[in-house]
Amino acid sequence: MLTKKQLDLLDFINARLKKDGVPPSFDEMKDALDLRSKSGVHRLITALEERGFIRRLAHKARAIEIVKLPDSMGGSPAGFTPRVIDGDRDSKPNGSLPINVDAVELDVMGRIAAGVPIAAISEVSHTVAVPGQMVGKGRHYALEVKGDSMINSGINNGDVVVIREQDTADNGDIVVALVEGHEATLKKFGRRGNMIALEAANPAYETRLLPADQVKVQGRLVGLIRSY
């Protein structure tokens, strides 16, 4: 039997995984549940883990998996959990990974900076097979992450992120943003008046505030693939 706060937190984590493919930070969980400190979040997380509703992955920032949901929330987890696709990049002539039974093949449009912005992405470097349930309607593509500025959102250097192509974003979305027409970066999107905030998930990097006409959204994060 879960308390109301435990249910509220589980529902919040589940909704964020469904929306962004990554769990919320402790600060976001604290604010969402109107708690005074992150220690309260830690106690709730521990209680959910002890009861078998979530699993924390050791040595990984913000790595939370939902194992099950109570009947009142549907009984099965929603959203995306990072998974490894077995295979060797060199197993196909173009360097793509083998396609599994329930998989689709996406173009990998080079690298995206999770750190200092890099040159805009324009060419397909290879292809990658991703789980079919990771993609829905619309055009999708993949990018290899370079840098550690999004590590506290569970996005590590070398991960492959799956992006749904779109030109709009809501506050809090993790997006591919084209800055001043020539720099591409992966950051959390936010509007602040007539400015756009591109926020890192690593305290070592400052939030960039730019005029809205200098930032073009090119897609939103819907999943990622991790290699070990």
C-alpha positions as CSV (number, residue, x, y, z in Angstrom):
1,M,0.0,0.0,0.0
2,L,1.5,3.3,-1.1
3,T,1.0,6.6,0.6
4,K,-0.4,9.6,-1.4
5,K,3.0,11.2,-1.6
6,Q,4.5,7.9,-2.9
7,L,1.8,7.6,-5.5
8,D,2.2,11.2,-6.5
9,L,5.9,10.8,-7.0
10,L,5.5,7.5,-9.0
11,D,2.9,9.2,-11.2
12,F,5.2,12.2,-11.8
13,I,8.2,10.0,-12.7
14,N,6.1,7.9,-15.0
15,A,4.7,11.0,-16.8
16,R,8.1,12.4,-17.3
17,L,9.5,9.1,-18.7
18,K,6.6,9.0,-21.1
19,K,7.1,12.6,-22.2
20,D,10.9,12.9,-22.3
21,G,12.3,9.4,-22.1
22,V,14.4,10.4,-19.0
23,P,13.4,10.7,-15.4
24,P,13.1,14.0,-13.6
25,S,15.8,15.4,-11.4
26,F,15.6,15.4,-7.6
27,D,15.0,19.2,-7.7
28,E,12.1,18.7,-10.1
29,M,10.6,16.0,-8.0
30,K,11.0,18.2,-4.9
31,D,9.2,21.1,-6.5
32,A,6.5,18.9,-8.1
33,L,5.6,17.4,-4.7
34,D,6.1,20.7,-2.8
35,L,8.7,19.2,-0.5
36,R,11.0,21.2,1.6
37,S,14.2,19.3,0.8
38,K,15.6,16.7,-1.5
39,S,16.0,14.3,1.5
40,G,12.2,13.9,1.4
41,V,12.5,12.9,-2.2
42,H,15.2,10.4,-1.3
43,R,13.0,8.8,1.4
44,L,10.1,8.5,-1.1
45,I,12.4,7.0,-3.8
46,T,13.8,4.5,-1.3
47,A,10.3,3.5,-0.3
48,L,9.2,3.0,-3.9
49,E,12.3,0.9,-4.6
50,E,11.8,-1.3,-1.5
51,R,8.2,-2.0,-2.6
52,G,9.4,-3.0,-6.0
53,F,7.8,-0.2,-8.1
54,I,11.1,1.4,-9.3
55,R,14.7,0.3,-9.8
56,R,17.7,2.6,-9.5
57,L,20.8,1.8,-11.6
58,A,24.0,2.0,-9.8
59,H,26.7,4.6,-10.7
60,K,24.4,6.4,-13.2
61,A,23.0,9.9,-12.7
62,R,19.2,10.1,-12.6
63,A,18.9,6.5,-13.8
64,I,15.4,5.3,-12.6
65,E,13.4,2.5,-14.2
66,I,9.7,1.9,-13.4
67,V,9.3,-1.8,-12.8
68,K,5.5,-1.8,-12.2
69,L,2.6,0.5,-11.5
70,P,-0.3,0.0,-9.0
71,D,-3.6,-1.0,-10.5
72,S,-4.9,2.6,-10.0
73,M,-2.3,3.7,-12.5
74,G,-2.8,1.0,-15.1
75,G,-0.5,-1.7,-13.7
76,S,2.3,-1.4,-16.2
77,P,5.0,1.2,-16.7
78,A,4.7,3.8,-19.4
79,G,7.5,5.7,-21.2
80,F,10.9,4.7,-22.4
81,T,13.8,3.0,-20.6
82,P,17.2,3.2,-22.2
83,R,18.2,-0.2,-23.6
84,V,21.2,-1.7,-25.4
85,I,20.9,-3.0,-28.9
86,D,23.3,-6.0,-29.2
87,G,25.5,-6.0,-32.2
88,D,28.6,-4.6,-33.9
89,R,28.7,-1.4,-35.9
90,D,30.9,-3.1,-38.4
91,S,28.5,-6.0,-39.0
92,K,27.0,-4.2,-42.0
93,P,28.8,-2.4,-44.8
94,N,27.4,1.0,-43.9
95,G,28.3,0.6,-40.2
96,S,24.8,0.3,-39.0
97,L,23.7,-2.0,-36.2
98,P,21.7,-5.2,-37.1
99,I,18.0,-4.7,-37.2
100,N,16.1,-6.7,-34.6
101,V,12.6,-8.1,-35.3
102,D,10.7,-5.2,-33.7
103,A,13.0,-2.5,-34.9
104,V,13.2,0.4,-37.4
105,E,16.3,1.8,-39.0
106,L,17.0,5.5,-38.5
107,D,19.6,7.8,-40.1
108,V,22.3,8.9,-37.7
109,M,22.9,12.6,-38.6
110,G,26.4,12.8,-37.2
111,R,27.1,14.1,-33.6
112,I,25.2,16.5,-31.4
113,A,27.0,18.5,-28.7
114,A,25.9,18.0,-25.1
115,G,28.5,20.6,-24.1
116,V,29.8,23.4,-26.3
117,P,27.7,23.7,-29.5
118,I,29.3,22.1,-32.6
119,A,28.7,22.6,-36.3
120,A,25.2,22.2,-37.6
121,I,24.1,18.6,-38.5
122,S,23.5,18.2,-42.2
123,E,24.7,14.7,-43.5
124,V,23.8,11.1,-42.7
125,S,26.9,9.3,-41.2
126,H,25.4,5.8,-40.9
127,T,22.1,4.2,-39.7
128,V,21.1,2.6,-36.5
129,A,18.3,0.1,-35.6
130,V,16.1,1.2,-32.7
131,P,13.2,-0.5,-31.0
132,G,10.0,0.0,-32.9
133,Q,8.1,1.2,-29.8
134,M,10.5,4.1,-29.4
135,V,9.2,5.9,-32.4
136,G,5.6,7.0,-33.2
137,K,4.2,9.2,-35.9
138,G,6.3,11.7,-37.7
139,R,9.9,11.7,-39.0
140,H,12.7,10.6,-36.6
141,Y,16.4,10.6,-36.7
142,A,19.3,9.7,-34.4
143,L,22.4,11.6,-33.2
144,E,25.5,10.5,-31.3
145,V,26.0,12.6,-28.2
146,K,29.3,14.3,-27.7
147,G,30.0,15.8,-24.3
148,D,28.6,15.6,-20.7
149,S,26.4,18.7,-20.3
150,M,23.2,16.6,-20.1
151,I,24.6,13.9,-17.8
152,N,22.2,14.7,-15.0
153,S,19.3,14.0,-17.4
154,G,20.7,10.5,-17.9
155,I,22.3,11.4,-21.2
156,N,26.0,10.4,-21.4
157,N,28.8,11.0,-23.8
158,G,28.6,8.4,-26.6
159,D,24.9,7.7,-26.2
160,V,22.7,7.7,-29.3
161,V,19.6,9.9,-28.9
162,V,16.5,9.4,-30.9
163,I,14.9,12.7,-32.0
164,R,11.4,13.3,-33.4
165,E,11.6,16.1,-36.0
166,Q,9.6,19.1,-35.0
167,D,10.0,22.9,-34.9
168,T,8.2,23.7,-31.7
169,A,8.9,22.8,-28.0
170,D,7.3,23.2,-24.6
171,N,9.2,24.4,-21.5
172,G,11.2,21.5,-20.1
173,D,11.5,19.6,-23.4
174,I,15.0,18.3,-24.3
175,V,15.6,19.5,-27.8
176,V,18.0,19.7,-30.7
177,A,18.5,23.5,-31.1
178,L,20.2,25.2,-34.0
179,V,21.8,28.4,-32.6
180,E,22.4,31.4,-34.9
181,G,22.0,29.1,-38.0
182,H,25.3,27.2,-37.6
183,E,25.6,25.6,-34.2
184,A,23.7,22.5,-33.0
185,T,23.3,21.5,-29.4
186,L,21.2,19.2,-27.2
187,K,19.7,21.1,-24.2
188,K,16.6,21.6,-22.1
189,F,14.3,24.3,-23.7
190,G,12.7,27.2,-21.9
191,R,11.0,30.5,-22.8
192,R,11.9,33.5,-20.7
193,G,9.9,36.5,-22.1
194,N,11.3,37.2,-25.5
195,M,14.4,35.1,-24.8
196,I,15.1,31.3,-25.1
197,A,17.0,29.5,-22.4
198,L,19.1,26.5,-23.4
199,E,19.8,24.8,-20.1
200,A,22.4,22.1,-19.4
201,A,21.9,19.3,-17.0
202,N,25.3,19.6,-15.5
203,P,26.3,22.4,-13.1
204,A,29.6,22.8,-14.8
205,Y,27.8,24.4,-17.8
206,E,25.9,27.8,-17.7
207,T,22.5,28.3,-19.1
208,R,22.6,30.1,-22.4
209,L,20.0,32.9,-22.9
210,L,19.5,33.9,-26.6
211,P,17.0,36.0,-28.5
212,A,14.2,33.8,-29.8
213,D,15.1,34.6,-33.4
214,Q,18.5,33.1,-32.9
215,V,17.3,29.7,-31.8
216,K,15.5,27.2,-34.1
217,V,14.1,23.9,-32.7
218,Q,14.9,21.0,-34.9
219,G,13.5,18.1,-32.9
220,R,12.6,16.8,-29.4
221,L,14.2,13.9,-27.6
222,V,12.0,10.8,-27.5
223,G,14.6,8.1,-26.4
224,L,18.2,7.0,-26.3
225,I,20.4,4.0,-26.8
226,R,23.3,3.3,-24.5
227,S,26.4,1.4,-25.4
228,Y,28.5,-0.2,-22.6
